[in-house]
Structure formats: C-alpha cells, structure tokens
Amino acid sequence: ARDLLKNIMDCLKDLKDHVEKRNQTGIEKMHKRANELDMEIALYEGMQESKVIYEKMLHCRERLRITSQDVWSPEGGKNIALAVNTTVELKFKHAPEMKEALTLQRKRMEDDRITQLCHAEMLRGGFLKEGDVINTTGLEEAIRSAKAFEMKTQAGKVALRMAINLLALRVGLNDAEETKDKEKWKLVETCISEAGGELGDYDEVKFGSERLANQRQRDAVEDDLYAMIKERNKPKMLSLRERAMELEMHDKWYAKLYPVMVESKEMLET
C-alpha cells in the first residue's frame, strides 16, 4: 500500500511538472502511468486539470496546422493571429507548429501591408483634373515591393494587377495629354480597356476616359473641318467651328495643335 501511495504521489508530482512546462510527451507518459496505477481521474484534481490542459494543447496544435495551411485565404490573417495568440495564452509557445505559424503570420502581415500600400498609392499622384502634375514614384515603389514579395493572397494579386494597370494609364495619359498623336491616345484606350471593371470606379480612370473621348471628338471635328474647307461649305464650317469651340480647340494651347481653326476662320472671312 505504501509503495502504491508513493507511486501515485510521484506520478501526480511529475504530471504537475509536465503540465506546468506544457510537455506533451511527459503528460502522455504520466497519463499512461496513471492508468497502470488504476488512478481514477475524477479522484485527483491534478489529473483533471492535466486532461483539460492536454486537450487545449492538442487543440492549439491543430489550429496552428489548419490556419497555417489556410493563411492566404481572405480570413487567413485573422485566423492565424487568433491561433497564435491562443497558443501563447496557454503558455505553449514551444508547440512544434508555432515556428512555422509565426513565420507565415509575418508573411501574411507583409502581404496585407503591401496590398494596402498599393491601394493607397493608387489614390495619390494621379491625373484627376486639368493642370494636375502626375507623380508615379509612390505607385512604382509599391509595385516593385509587391513583385519582389510575390503576393500570395487573392486581394494582394488583384491590388498588384490594378496598380500595374493604373500606372500604365497614368504614364500613357501623361504622355498623350496635350498632343493629338493617335498612337499615344490608342495606348490610353488600351490601358483603360485593360483596367476593366476593377478600376472602373476610380476617378482617374473616369477622367482618362473623358479625356480620350474629348480627344476623339477633336480629331473628328478636325477631319470634318478640313473636308468642309475643301468643299468650301461655309454653313457646315460654322457649325463645326461652334463644336470645336465647345471642345476648346480655339484655346491658345490647342490652337497650335489644330491649325484648321485658323484656316477655317480665314476662309470664312473671305
């Protein structure tokens, strides 16, 4: 009886030590020893506590495994953070899955940070109204960071694609603005088309679409005016010049791009 009592007390003492250290193997060994000693769990407070802690440890490890596998899903960042925090609160930071989980959590946080950076830079430095000075530095840096990191989340991949398309539009529009170079404006049209629905609500894309439409209308009016000059059709010429003025083709800047405005005026005065 004395030997049995000593064995039970030693088992409980060792079990408590393993529980405090969150030593899964040690807990399992002591549970096996307790079974060999026919120790009823309900009769020993330490046994009950060890069982609860042990089950929580197993749960933490399982959650770390699952959330690590699912870290790039939409809710992956939040889920792995919860799994890591729960494990830390259990004082089980040495769980075998913890190292990988922490590494993946840091990567997910960086993915989210770069995603937010891309969206923030898309709202800065754009061409939103006449006279704006385009700045591509911040957007270019965000794109470089995203490419170097190799975005894993769907949101990150979409943000990178949007940033690349918007940068192309920003550069193309800056190059085409205040010209009537058809190739440059064709590039702007391509950029707007490739931006698609993802960027459709962005003011910069809407403004670019307006500028493209206005340029196309100026080109059409110019062609029609030259045709009317050739035909010497003054009534039609007057109507076209009214439309040209609505499009600001008589403006001091556009006037040098459209000499047809001077030529048509001179013909009307003769």
Phi and psi in degrees as GROMACS dihedral restraints (atoms count N, CA, C in turn):
[ dihedral_restraints ]
;  ai    aj    ak    al  type     phi  dphi    fc
    3     4     5     6     1   -63.6    20    10
    4     5     6     7     1   -39.8    20    10
    6     7     8     9     1   -63.5    20    10
    7     8     9    10     1   -40.9    20    10
    9    10    11    12     1   -62.8    20    10
   10    11    12    13     1   -45.2    20    10
   12    13    14    15     1   -61.3    20    10
   13    14    15    16     1   -42.3    20    10
   15    16    17    18     1   -63.5    20    10
   16    17    18    19     1   -42.7    20    10
   18    19    20    21     1   -62.1    20    10
   19    20    21    22     1   -40.1    20    10
   21    22    23    24     1   -64.7    20    10
   22    23    24    25     1   -46.4    20    10
   24    25    26    27     1   -63.7    20    10
   25    26    27    28     1   -40.4    20    10
   27    28    29    30     1   -64.3    20    10
   28    29    30    31     1   -39.8    20    10
   30    31    32    33     1   -62.6    20    10
   31    32    33    34     1   -46.7    20    10
   33    34    35    36     1   -63.7    20    10
   34    35    36    37     1   -39.8    20    10
   36    37    38    39     1   -63.9    20    10
   37    38    39    40     1   -48.0    20    10
   39    40    41    42     1   -65.6    20    10
   40    41    42    43     1   -37.6    20    10
   42    43    44    45     1   -62.3    20    10
   43    44    45    46     1   -44.3    20    10
   45    46    47    48     1   -60.4    20    10
   46    47    48    49     1   -41.1    20    10
   48    49    50    51     1   -63.9    20    10
   49    50    51    52     1   -43.4    20    10
   51    52    53    54     1   -67.0    20    10
   52    53    54    55     1   -35.6    20    10
   54    55    56    57     1   -65.8    20    10
   55    56    57    58     1   -45.3    20    10
   57    58    59    60     1   -61.1    20    10
   58    59    60    61     1   -35.9    20    10
   60    61    62    63     1   -87.4    20    10
   61    62    63    64     1    -0.8    20    10
   63    64    65    66     1    51.3    20    10
   64    65    66    67     1    46.8    20    10
   66    67    68    69     1   -92.0    20    10
   67    68    69    70     1    97.5    20    10
   69    70    71    72     1   -60.2    20    10
   70    71    72    73     1   -45.8    20    10
   72    73    74    75     1   -61.5    20    10
   73    74    75    76     1   -41.5    20    10
   75    76    77    78     1   -65.1    20    10
   76    77    78    79     1   -40.5    20    10
   78    79    80    81     1   -63.3    20    10
   79    80    81    82     1   -44.7    20    10
   81    82    83    84     1   -62.0    20    10
   82    83    84    85     1   -39.5    20    10
   84    85    86    87     1   -63.5    20    10
   85    86    87    88     1   -43.1    20    10
   87    88    89    90     1   -70.2    20    10
   88    89    90    91     1   -33.6    20    10
   90    91    92    93     1   -64.0    20    10
   91    92    93    94     1   -40.1    20    10
   93    94    95    96     1   -64.0    20    10
   94    95    96    97     1   -41.5    20    10
   96    97    98    99     1   -63.9    20    10
   97    98    99   100     1   -39.2    20    10
   99   100   101   102     1   -62.6    20    10
  100   101   102   103     1   -38.7    20    10
  102   103   104   105     1   -64.1    20    10
  103   104   105   106     1   -40.5    20    10
  105   106   107   108     1   -63.3    20    10
  106   107   108   109     1   -31.0    20    10
  108   109   110   111     1   -90.1    20    10
  109   110   111   112     1     4.8    20    10
  111   112   113   114     1    56.9    20    10
  112   113   114   115     1    39.6    20    10
  114   115   116   117     1   -81.8    20    10
  115   116   117   118     1   122.7    20    10
  117   118   119   120     1   -77.5    20    10
  118   119   120   121     1   122.8    20    10
  120   121   122   123     1   -57.6    20    10
  121   122   123   124     1   -41.6    20    10
  123   124   125   126     1   -63.4    20    10
  124   125   126   127     1   -20.9    20    10
  126   127   128   129     1   -87.4    20    10
  127   128   129   130     1   -12.3    20    10
  129   130   131   132     1  -125.6    20    10
  130   131   132   133     1   116.8    20    10
  132   133   134   135     1   -58.8    20    10
  133   134   135   136     1   -41.2    20    10
  135   136   137   138     1   -61.9    20    10
  136   137   138   139     1   -36.0    20    10
  138   139   140   141     1   -67.4    20    10
  139   140   141   142     1   -41.2    20    10
  141   142   143   144     1   -63.2    20    10
  142   143   144   145     1   -46.6    20    10
  144   145   146   147     1   -62.3    20    10
  145   146   147   148     1   -42.0    20    10
  147   148   149   150     1   -62.8    20    10
  148   149   150   151     1   -37.0    20    10
  150   151   152   153     1   -65.3    20    10
  151   152   153   154     1   -42.6    20    10
  153   154   155   156     1   -63.9    20    10
  154   155   156   157     1   -47.4    20    10
  156   157   158   159     1   -62.7    20    10
  157   158   159   160     1   -43.5    20    10
  159   160   161   162     1   -59.7    20    10
  160   161   162   163     1   -44.3    20    10
  162   163   164   165     1   -65.1    20    10
  163   164   165   166     1   -37.1    20    10
  165   166   167   168     1   -66.3    20    10
  166   167   168   169     1   -38.6    20    10
  168   169   170   171     1   -62.2    20    10
  169   170   171   172     1   -44.0    20    10
  171   172   173   174     1   -62.7    20    10
  172   173   174   175     1   -40.8    20    10
  174   175   176   177     1   -63.6    20    10
  175   176   177   178     1   -43.2    20    10
  177   178   179   180     1   -60.2    20    10
  178   179   180   181     1   -45.2    20    10
  180   181   182   183     1   -62.6    20    10
  181   182   183   184     1   -41.2    20    10
  183   184   185   186     1   -65.2    20    10
  184   185   186   187     1   -42.5    20    10
  186   187   188   189     1   -65.7    20    10
  187   188   189   190     1   -37.3    20    10
  189   190   191   192     1   -63.8    20    10
  190   191   192   193     1   -41.0    20    10
  192   193   194   195     1   -64.6    20    10
  193   194   195   196     1   -48.6    20    10
  195   196   197   198     1   -64.7    20    10
  196   197   198   199     1   -48.0    20    10
  198   199   200   201     1   -69.5    20    10
  199   200   201   202     1   -27.1    20    10
  201   202   203   204     1   -68.0    20    10
  202   203   204   205     1   -40.2    20    10
  204   205   206   207     1   -68.5    20    10
  205   206   207   208     1   -28.9    20    10
  207   208   209   210     1  -107.1    20    10
  208   209   210   211     1    19.5    20    10
  210   211   212   213     1   -65.2    20    10
  211   212   213   214     1   -24.5    20    10
  213   214   215   216     1   -93.6    20    10
  214   215   216   217     1     3.0    20    10
  216   217   218   219     1   -73.1    20    10
  217   218   219   220     1   166.9    20    10
  219   220   221   222     1   -52.7    20    10
  220   221   222   223     1   -40.3    20    10
  222   223   224   225     1   -97.7    20    10
  223   224   225   226     1     7.3    20    10
  225   226   227   228     1   -59.5    20    10
  226   227   228   229     1   -40.0    20    10
  228   229   230   231     1   -64.3    20    10
  229   230   231   232     1   -44.5    20    10
  231   232   233   234     1   -66.6    20    10
  232   233   234   235     1   -41.2    20    10
  234   235   236   237     1   -67.7    20    10
  235   236   237   238     1   -42.5    20    10
  237   238   239   240     1   -71.5    20    10
  238   239   240   241     1   -31.7    20    10
  240   241   242   243     1   -64.0    20    10
  241   242   243   244     1   -41.2    20    10
  243   244   245   246     1   -65.1    20    10
  244   245   246   247     1   -41.6    20    10
  246   247   248   249     1   -64.8    20    10
  247   248   249   250     1   -42.1    20    10
  249   250   251   252     1   -65.5    20    10
  250   251   252   253     1   -45.9    20    10
  252   253   254   255     1   -62.9    20    10
  253   254   255   256     1   -40.5    20    10
  255   256   257   258     1   -63.5    20    10
  256   257   258   259     1   -40.0    20    10
  258   259   260   261     1   -66.4    20    10
  259   260   261   262     1   -40.6    20    10
  261   262   263   264     1   -65.1    20    10
  262   263   264   265     1   -43.3    20    10
  264   265   266   267     1   -62.3    20    10
  265   266   267   268     1   -28.9    20    10
  267   268   269   270     1   -81.1    20    10
  268   269   270   271     1    -1.6    20    10
  270   271   272   273     1    61.3    20    10
  271   272   273   274     1    42.2    20    10
  273   274   275   276     1  -123.4    20    10
  274   275   276   277     1    39.5    20    10
  276   277   278   279     1   -62.5    20    10
  277   278   279   280     1   -20.7    20    10
  279   280   281   282     1   -88.2    20    10
  280   281   282   283     1    12.0    20    10
  282   283   284   285     1   -55.3    20    10
  283   284   285   286     1   137.9    20    10
  285   286   287   288     1   -54.4    20    10
  286   287   288   289     1   -31.1    20    10
  288   289   290   291     1   -85.8    20    10
  289   290   291   292     1    -6.2    20    10
  291   292   293   294     1   -67.7    20    10
  292   293   294   295     1   -41.4    20    10
  294   295   296   297     1   -60.0    20    10
  295   296   297   298     1   -48.8    20    10
  297   298   299   300     1   -65.3    20    10
  298   299   300   301     1   -39.6    20    10
  300   301   302   303     1   -61.6    20    10
  301   302   303   304     1   -43.1    20    10
  303   304   305   306     1   -64.6    20    10
  304   305   306   307     1   -39.8    20    10
  306   307   308   309     1   -63.1    20    10
  307   308   309   310     1   -45.6    20    10
  309   310   311   312     1   -66.6    20    10
  310   311   312   313     1   -36.4    20    10
  312   313   314   315     1   -62.4    20    10
  313   314   315   316     1   -42.7    20    10
  315   316   317   318     1   -63.6    20    10
  316   317   318   319     1   -40.8    20    10
  318   319   320   321     1   -65.8    20    10
  319   320   321   322     1   -39.1    20    10
  321   322   323   324     1   -65.4    20    10
  322   323   324   325     1   -40.3    20    10
  324   325   326   327     1   -63.1    20    10
  325   326   327   328     1   -37.5    20    10
  327   328   329   330     1   -69.7    20    10
  328   329   330   331     1   -39.2    20    10
  330   331   332   333     1   -59.8    20    10
  331   332   333   334     1   -45.7    20    10
  333   334   335   336     1   -65.3    20    10
  334   335   336   337     1   -39.3    20    10
  336   337   338   339     1   -63.4    20    10
  337   338   339   340     1   -45.7    20    10
  339   340   341   342     1   -68.1    20    10
  340   341   342   343     1   -36.3    20    10
  342   343   344   345     1   -59.2    20    10
  343   344   345   346     1   -46.8    20    10
  345   346   347   348     1   -64.5    20    10
  346   347   348   349     1   -37.3    20    10
  348   349   350   351     1   -63.2    20    10
  349   350   351   352     1   -44.0    20    10
  351   352   353   354     1   -58.8    20    10
  352   353   354   355     1   -46.8    20    10
  354   355   356   357     1   -65.1    20    10
  355   356   357   358     1   -39.0    20    10
  357   358   359   360     1   -64.6    20    10
  358   359   360   361     1   -43.7    20    10
  360   361   362   363     1   -71.4    20    10
  361   362   363   364     1   -25.0    20    10
  363   364   365   366     1   -67.8    20    10
  364   365   366   367     1   -20.6    20    10
  366   367   368   369     1   -95.2    20    10
  367   368   369   370     1    -1.2    20    10
  369   370   371   372     1  -117.5    20    10
  370   371   372   373     1   147.2    20    10
  372   373   374   375     1    73.9    20    10
  373   374   375   376     1    15.8    20    10
  375   376   377   378     1   -90.2    20    10
  376   377   378   379     1   174.8    20    10
  378   379   380   381     1   -99.8    20    10
  379   380   381   382     1    98.0    20    10
  381   382   383   384     1  -112.3    20    10
  382   383   384   385     1   -18.8    20    10
  384   385   386   387     1  -156.6    20    10
  385   386   387   388     1   161.6    20    10
  387   388   389   390     1   -58.3    20    10
  388   389   390   391     1   133.9    20    10
  390   391   392   393     1    97.5    20    10
  391   392   393   394     1   -11.1    20    10
  393   394   395   396     1   -64.9    20    10
  394   395   396   397     1   142.7    20    10
  396   397   398   399     1   -98.8    20    10
  397   398   399   400     1   119.2    20    10
  399   400   401   402     1   -74.9    20    10
  400   401   402   403     1   136.0    20    10
  402   403   404   405     1  -127.4    20    10
  403   404   405   406     1   120.2    20    10
  405   406   407   408     1  -107.4    20    10
  406   407   408   409     1    -2.5    20    10
  408   409   410   411     1   -57.5    20    10
  409   410   411   412     1   -52.2    20    10
  411   412   413   414     1   -62.9    20    10
  412   413   414   415     1   -41.3    20    10
  414   415   416   417     1   -68.2    20    10
  415   416   417   418     1   -39.6    20    10
  417   418   419   420     1   -63.2    20    10
  418   419   420   421     1   -40.8    20    10
  420   421   422   423     1   -66.3    20    10
  421   422   423   424     1   -40.2    20    10
  423   424   425   426     1   -62.6    20    10
  424   425   426   427     1   -41.6    20    10
  426   427   428   429     1   -65.4    20    10
  427   428   429   430     1   -42.5    20    10
  429   430   431   432     1   -60.6    20    10
  430   431   432   433     1   -42.8    20    10
  432   433   434   435     1   -62.8    20    10
  433   434   435   436     1   -42.7    20    10
  435   436   437   438     1   -66.0    20    10
  436   437   438   439     1   -41.5    20    10
  438   439   440   441     1   -66.9    20    10
  439   440   441   442     1   -42.1    20    10
  441   442   443   444     1   -64.9    20    10
  442   443   444   445     1   -37.9    20    10
  444   445   446   447     1   -75.5    20    10
  445   446   447   448     1   -27.3    20    10
  447   448   449   450     1    63.2    20    10
  448   449   450   451     1    79.9    20    10
  450   451   452   453     1   -53.7    20    10
  451   452   453   454     1   136.7    20    10
  453   454   455   456     1  -107.4    20    10
  454   455   456   457     1   -33.9    20    10
  456   457   458   459     1   -76.7    20    10
  457   458   459   460     1   153.7    20    10
  459   460   461   462     1   -62.7    20    10
  460   461   462   463     1   -39.6    20    10
  462   463   464   465     1   -62.6    20    10
  463   464   465   466     1   -38.0    20    10
  465   466   467   468     1   -67.8    20    10
  466   467   468   469     1   -42.1    20    10
  468   469   470   471     1   -63.8    20    10
  469   470   471   472     1   -40.5    20    10
  471   472   473   474     1   -66.1    20    10
  472   473   474   475     1   -43.4    20    10
  474   475   476   477     1   -60.7    20    10
  475   476   477   478     1   -41.1    20    10
  477   478   479   480     1   -64.9    20    10
  478   479   480   481     1   -45.4    20    10
  480   481   482   483     1   -61.0    20    10
  481   482   483   484     1   -43.1    20    10
  483   484   485   486     1   -63.2    20    10
  484   485   486   487     1   -42.6    20    10
  486   487   488   489     1   -63.8    20    10
  487   488   489   490     1   -41.5    20    10
  489   490   491   492     1   -63.3    20    10
  490   491   492   493     1   -45.1    20    10
  492   493   494   495     1   -65.7    20    10
  493   494   495   496     1   -40.1    20    10
  495   496   497   498     1   -69.7    20    10
  496   497   498   499     1   -37.4    20    10
  498   499   500   501     1   -62.4    20    10
  499   500   501   502     1   -43.4    20    10
  501   502   503   504     1   -60.5    20    10
  502   503   504   505     1   -41.9    20    10
  504   505   506   507     1   -65.2    20    10
  505   506   507   508     1   -43.0    20    10
  507   508   509   510     1   -61.3    20    10
  508   509   510   511     1   -45.7    20    10
  510   511   512   513     1   -68.5    20    10
  511   512   513   514     1   -44.2    20    10
  513   514   515   516     1   -64.0    20    10
  514   515   516   517     1   -42.0    20    10
  516   517   518   519     1   -67.4    20    10
  517   518   519   520     1   -39.1    20    10
  519   520   521   522     1   -63.0    20    10
  520   521   522   523     1   -36.4    20    10
  522   523   524   525     1   -74.7    20    10
  523   524   525   526     1   -34.7    20    10
  525   526   527   528     1   -85.1    20    10
  526   527   528   529     1   -27.6    20    10
  528   529   530   531     1   -57.0    20    10
  529   530   531   532     1   138.0    20    10
  531   532   533   534     1    66.2    20    10
  532   533   534   535     1    27.0    20    10
  534   535   536   537     1  -133.6    20    10
  535   536   537   538     1   168.1    20    10
  537   538   539   540     1  -122.7    20    10
  538   539   540   541     1    29.4    20    10
  540   541   542   543     1   -69.9    20    10
  541   542   543   544     1   111.3    20    10
  543   544   545   546     1   -62.8    20    10
  544   545   546   547     1   -34.9    20    10
  546   547   548   549     1   -66.4    20    10
  547   548   549   550     1   -40.0    20    10
  549   550   551   552     1   -66.8    20    10
  550   551   552   553     1   -40.4    20    10
  552   553   554   555     1   -73.5    20    10
  553   554   555   556     1   -27.2    20    10
  555   556   557   558     1   -65.6    20    10
  556   557   558   559     1   -37.8    20    10
  558   559   560   561     1   -64.1    20    10
  559   560   561   562     1   -40.0    20    10
  561   562   563   564     1   -60.7    20    10
  562   563   564   565     1   -43.6    20    10
  564   565   566   567     1   -60.6    20    10
  565   566   567   568     1   -41.3    20    10
  567   568   569   570     1   -63.5    20    10
  568   569   570   571     1   -42.7    20    10
  570   571   572   573     1   -63.0    20    10
  571   572   573   574     1   -41.5    20    10
  573   574   575   576     1   -64.9    20    10
  574   575   576   577     1   -40.4    20    10
  576   577   578   579     1   -65.1    20    10
  577   578   579   580     1   -42.4    20    10
  579   580   581   582     1   -71.1    20    10
  580   581   582   583     1   -25.9    20    10
  582   583   584   585     1   -62.2    20    10
  583   584   585   586     1   -34.8    20    10
  585   586   587   588     1    56.8    20    10
  586   587   588   589     1  -156.8    20    10
  588   589   590   591     1   -68.2    20    10
  589   590   591   592     1   -24.2    20    10
  591   592   593   594     1   -61.8    20    10
  592   593   594   595     1   -34.1    20    10
  594   595   596   597     1  -112.7    20    10
  595   596   597   598     1     5.9    20    10
  597   598   599   600     1   -57.2    20    10
  598   599   600   601     1   -30.5    20    10
  600   601   602   603     1   -90.3    20    10
  601   602   603   604     1    -3.2    20    10
  603   604   605   606     1   -74.1    20    10
  604   605   606   607     1   132.4    20    10
  606   607   608   609     1   -58.4    20    10
  607   608   609   610     1   -34.2    20    10
  609   610   611   612     1   -64.5    20    10
  610   611   612   613     1   -39.0    20    10
  612   613   614   615     1   -71.0    20    10
  613   614   615   616     1   -40.2    20    10
  615   616   617   618     1   -62.2    20    10
  616   617   618   619     1   -42.8    20    10
  618   619   620   621     1   -65.2    20    10
  619   620   621   622     1   -42.1    20    10
  621   622   623   624     1   -60.5    20    10
  622   623   624   625     1   -39.6    20    10
  624   625   626   627     1   -64.5    20    10
  625   626   627   628     1   -39.2    20    10
  627   628   629   630     1   -65.2    20    10
  628   629   630   631     1   -43.8    20    10
  630   631   632   633     1   -63.3    20    10
  631   632   633   634     1   -40.1    20    10
  633   634   635   636     1   -64.4    20    10
  634   635   636   637     1   -44.4    20    10
  636   637   638   639     1   -62.9    20    10
  637   638   639   640     1   -42.1    20    10
  639   640   641   642     1   -63.2    20    10
  640   641   642   643     1   -40.6    20    10
  642   643   644   645     1   -65.4    20    10
  643   644   645   646     1   -40.5    20    10
  645   646   647   648     1   -62.7    20    10
  646   647   648   649     1   -38.7    20    10
  648   649   650   651     1   -67.7    20    10
  649   650   651   652     1   -38.6    20    10
  651   652   653   654     1   -62.6    20    10
  652   653   654   655     1   -43.0    20    10
  654   655   656   657     1   -60.8    20    10
  655   656   657   658     1   -42.1    20    10
  657   658   659   660     1   -66.6    20    10
  658   659   660   661     1   -42.2    20    10
  660   661   662   663     1   -64.2    20    10
  661   662   663   664     1   -40.5    20    10
  663   664   665   666     1   -60.2    20    10
  664   665   666   667     1   -47.3    20    10
  666   667   668   669     1   -61.0    20    10
  667   668   669   670     1   -42.7    20    10
  669   670   671   672     1   -67.5    20    10
  670   671   672   673     1   -38.2    20    10
  672   673   674   675     1   -63.7    20    10
  673   674   675   676     1   -42.7    20    10
  675   676   677   678     1   -62.5    20    10
  676   677   678   679     1   -37.2    20    10
  678   679   680   681     1   -65.9    20    10
  679   680   681   682     1   -41.1    20    10
  681   682   683   684     1   -71.0    20    10
  682   683   684   685     1   -31.7    20    10
  684   685   686   687     1   -63.5    20    10
  685   686   687   688     1   -42.6    20    10
  687   688   689   690     1   -64.0    20    10
  688   689   690   691     1   -36.8    20    10
  690   691   692   693     1   -85.5    20    10
  691   692   693   694     1   -10.4    20    10
  693   694   695   696     1    57.5    20    10
  694   695   696   697     1    40.8    20    10
  696   697   698   699     1   -93.4    20    10
  697   698   699   700     1    89.5    20    10
  699   700   701   702     1   -68.8    20    10
  700   701   702   703     1   -41.1    20    10
  702   703   704   705     1   -58.4    20    10
  703   704   705   706     1   -44.8    20    10
  705   706   707   708     1   -67.4    20    10
  706   707   708   709     1   -34.7    20    10
  708   709   710   711     1   -62.9    20    10
  709   710   711   712     1   -41.5    20    10
  711   712   713   714     1   -61.1    20    10
  712   713   714   715     1   -43.9    20    10
  714   715   716   717     1   -63.4    20    10
  715   716   717   718     1   -41.7    20    10
  717   718   719   720     1   -68.0    20    10
  718   719   720   721     1   -35.4    20    10
  720   721   722   723     1   -67.7    20    10
  721   722   723   724     1   -33.7    20    10
  723   724   725   726     1   -62.4    20    10
  724   725   726   727     1   -43.0    20    10
  726   727   728   729     1   -66.3    20    10
  727   728   729   730     1   -38.5    20    10
  729   730   731   732     1   -61.8    20    10
  730   731   732   733     1   -38.2    20    10
  732   733   734   735     1   -70.1    20    10
  733   734   735   736     1   -34.2    20    10
  735   736   737   738     1   -61.9    20    10
  736   737   738   739     1   -31.3    20    10
  738   739   740   741     1   -90.7    20    10
  739   740   741   742     1     7.6    20    10
  741   742   743   744     1    63.3    20    10
  742   743   744   745     1    28.8    20    10
  744   745   746   747     1   -73.7    20    10
  745   746   747   748     1   -11.7    20    10
  747   748   749   750     1   -90.9    20    10
  748   749   750   751     1    -7.1    20    10
  750   751   752   753     1   -57.0    20    10
  751   752   753   754     1   150.3    20    10
  753   754   755   756     1   -56.2    20    10
  754   755   756   757     1   -31.3    20    10
  756   757   758   759     1   -78.8    20    10
  757   758   759   760     1   -49.6    20    10
  759   760   761   762     1   -69.9    20    10
  760   761   762   763     1   -24.2    20    10
  762   763   764   765     1   -58.8    20    10
  763   764   765   766     1   -36.2    20    10
  765   766   767   768     1   -75.5    20    10
  766   767   768   769     1   -19.1    20    10
  768   769   770   771     1   -83.4    20    10
  769   770   771   772     1   -24.3    20    10
  771   772   773   774     1  -125.6    20    10
  772   773   774   775     1    76.9    20    10
  774   775   776   777     1   -61.4    20    10
  775   776   777   778     1   -14.6    20    10
  777   778   779   780     1   -59.6    20    10
  778   779   780   781     1   -26.3    20    10
  780   781   782   783     1   -65.1    20    10
  781   782   783   784     1   -41.6    20    10
  783   784   785   786     1   -71.4    20    10
  784   785   786   787     1   -43.0    20    10
  786   787   788   789     1   -63.3    20    10
  787   788   789   790     1   -42.1    20    10
  789   790   791   792     1   -68.7    20    10
  790   791   792   793     1   -36.7    20    10
  792   793   794   795     1   -63.7    20    10
  793   794   795   796     1   -43.7    20    10
  795   796   797   798     1   -62.9    20    10
  796   797   798   799     1   -38.6    20    10
  798   799   800   801     1   -67.7    20    10
  799   800   801   802     1   -38.2    20    10
  801   802   803   804     1   -66.5    20    10
  802   803   804   805     1   -27.0    20    10
  804   805   806   807     1   -85.1    20    10
  805   806   807   808     1   -10.1    20    10
